[in-house]
Amino acid sequence: MLLGARALRAAGLLRPPGAVPRTGVARRARCGPGQRPVGRGFALPAGPDLRHFLRAAAAGQPGPSPELPPEPGSAPGAPKVYLETYGCQMNVSDTEIAWAILQKNGYARTKELEEADVVLLVTCSVRSLVPKVTLQCRCSPLAKKVLADKTEARHNPHTTKGTPREKAEQAIWNRLQHLKALKARRPRARAPLRVGILGCMAERLKEEILHREKLVDVVAGPDAYRDLPRLLAVAESGQQAANVLLSLDETYADILPVQTSAGGTTAFVSIMRGCDNMCSYCIVPFTRGRERSRPIASILQEVRMLSDQGVKEVTLLGQNVNSFRDLSEVQFQSVAAPGLSRGFRTVYKAKAGGLRFSHLLDQVSRIDPEMRIRFTSPHPKDFPDEVLQLIQERHNICKQLHLPAQSGSTRILEAMRRGYTREAYLELVHHVRDSIPGVSLSSDFIAGFCGETEEDHLQTVSLLREVRYNIGFLFAYSMRQKTRAHHRLQDDVPADVKKRRLEQLIAAFREEAARANAALVGQAQLVLVEGPSKRSASELCGRNDGNIKVIFPDTELEDAAKCGAPGRAQPGDYVMVKVTSASSQTLRGVPLCRTTLSRAAASH
């Protein structure tokens, strides 16, 4: 069977014999419930007709149904898909969702680009692979593979030209040129290579992607991954296909993502999508839509599955993760809205009803006492006392919070529409540290936002020094179309000034992070082993509860319970490490023993 026919059959869209794709003027696309047509220029196949179902019935087979997909890998010669991930952890999660959908529709996965029949790039309009300066960040295995081709940008981030958004999108255009060459040299005996762009860049630049040198066959936004089999089927007929419609309710709650790193010790679980905060600089509401949350039951099911697979750390993901609000259970739809952090406000009215983040965090932490729980990215406004108390009480919820400040100037925070002042933010920091002793803090900062003066910048530097974060994500501002800043503000800080201010923020952060980490020298830290150190095969690398990287020698260790023979620590093991030295990004130490999360908590 030809590859095109296999793809159409996998999508349930096999044409009847003799049917010819229509060319010339494109016809309107058929859409599912609640969707609009894709638009001109993206013709869709007619789909199965009565004869298809009669033939299926005669053979004793049911008609096409998305509820009964073919078993993965059951068809010999299944089309092979190669997935490449750029950007944030949400894109890692989206890659797993997209692959789960394709796998259920008869596709096979390949790690070799030359073998692929379909190449899909999961893209970002904000980050390329890592932020401009990402101090303490974990990339996905797929991102690491791509990152290997970008060593200059990785080792010299401060001299890379362009803004983060420009670099993020230019990385994709460069990759597409490589794929264009791959298409050109593909043997004629094979079906043409199909290339797809998924994610935020697809949402933002659909028209340009489709028309720029005709490099791309399929474009799918973050809410259109269920449509991938159909879109790929259309592409097999030689036409371009796109679906970038945003949804008010799509959460992919019924799809269990296929983990892209088999046997991994950590995993990401998406719990909500979109954002309603409408910060003036942010493109997320326009590329990922409004906030909507998965039902808690589906999240718990996924976390239990990961626990059964031996995963030792789960990170709950969302653009505004702690505004989670599950409306799937009727009896909770009239519950009063929780209060905001003191001194914080929103651009929207308080949302009543639903099960909130504190309830979800409570339930997730009960699944496996040996599984660490993290969450990102939160908004500082959504930290009620019940969340802080839960973090303090549960030994498996990491004592590490991300509190994105963005600026230390109240005037700039107002222009950003962040909903708080510098004073309110600092009050929250003090309250968090009083509630969770020893908590590790991380933050985001933007240098050179619209109208930022030197005084505003110095206030941000002073905030960095006063709070003394352990982990930081720092960027030079780059204006994005569609945002409020694009329509109402002027990007008036010169590029060289942005660069200088960013470098000063980086220097201040590193000095204070080094001091914060130095306070851990001499202490014992519980480390979840991730694998060998990148720089030495004789050392292991892992993360402590505060998400700080810890490196220590790979030697034989006693078990803390003294119930087993000495052995070397393996990925997924917990090891107690005494810290002997520290830098702004890394701790080094000597291993004391292998242990468990519960035993370590009981001994403190």
Disulfide bonds with the S-S distance in Angstrom:
none
